[in-house]
Amino acid sequence: MANPEPIVPPRILVNNKLRSEILHFCCMASRLSTPIIEKATKLISGKYQNKKDINKEF
């Protein structure tokens, strides 16, 4: 008698799908936040001399 294929509980399938969606979301979020981080770094390093420059850039 051949061994039947192991039955994967639906919960595990859902967890794997959720995990991949979370990873995808994190990648998208990091891609979107990169320009904000660059602007904040420039701001901290003193590129912007006054508030008007900041508002113009953002």
C-alpha positions as CSV (number, residue, x, y, z in Angstrom):
1,M,0.0,0.0,0.0
2,A,1.5,3.3,-1.1
3,N,1.9,6.1,1.4
4,P,-0.8,8.8,0.8
5,E,0.5,12.3,0.2
6,P,0.8,14.2,3.5
7,I,-2.2,16.4,4.1
8,V,-1.2,20.0,4.7
9,P,-3.6,21.7,7.1
10,P,-5.2,24.8,5.6
11,R,-3.9,26.8,8.5
12,I,-0.3,26.3,7.4
13,L,-1.2,27.3,3.8
14,V,-2.8,30.5,5.1
15,N,0.2,31.2,7.3
16,N,2.6,30.8,4.3
17,K,0.4,33.1,2.2
18,L,0.2,35.7,5.0
19,R,3.9,35.5,5.5
20,S,4.6,36.1,1.8
21,E,2.2,39.1,1.8
22,I,3.9,40.6,4.9
23,L,7.3,40.2,3.3
24,H,5.9,41.9,0.1
25,F,4.4,44.7,2.2
26,C,7.7,45.2,4.0
27,C,9.6,45.4,0.7
28,M,7.2,47.9,-0.7
29,A,7.3,50.0,2.5
30,S,11.1,50.1,2.5
31,R,11.1,51.1,-1.2
32,L,8.6,53.9,-0.5
33,S,10.4,55.2,2.7
34,T,13.9,55.5,1.1
35,P,13.3,59.0,-0.3
36,I,11.9,60.1,3.0
37,I,15.0,58.8,4.8
38,E,17.2,60.5,2.3
39,K,15.4,63.8,2.9
40,A,15.6,63.4,6.6
41,T,19.4,62.7,6.3
42,K,19.9,65.8,4.2
43,L,17.8,67.7,6.8
44,I,20.0,66.5,9.7
45,S,23.2,67.1,7.8
46,G,22.2,70.7,7.4
47,K,21.5,70.9,3.7
48,Y,18.3,72.9,4.3
49,Q,19.0,76.2,5.8
50,N,15.5,77.4,6.6
51,K,11.9,76.1,6.8
52,K,11.0,77.4,3.3
53,D,13.6,75.0,1.8
54,I,12.2,72.1,3.7
55,N,8.6,72.7,2.5
56,K,9.8,73.2,-1.1
57,E,11.5,69.8,-1.0
58,F,8.7,67.9,0.7
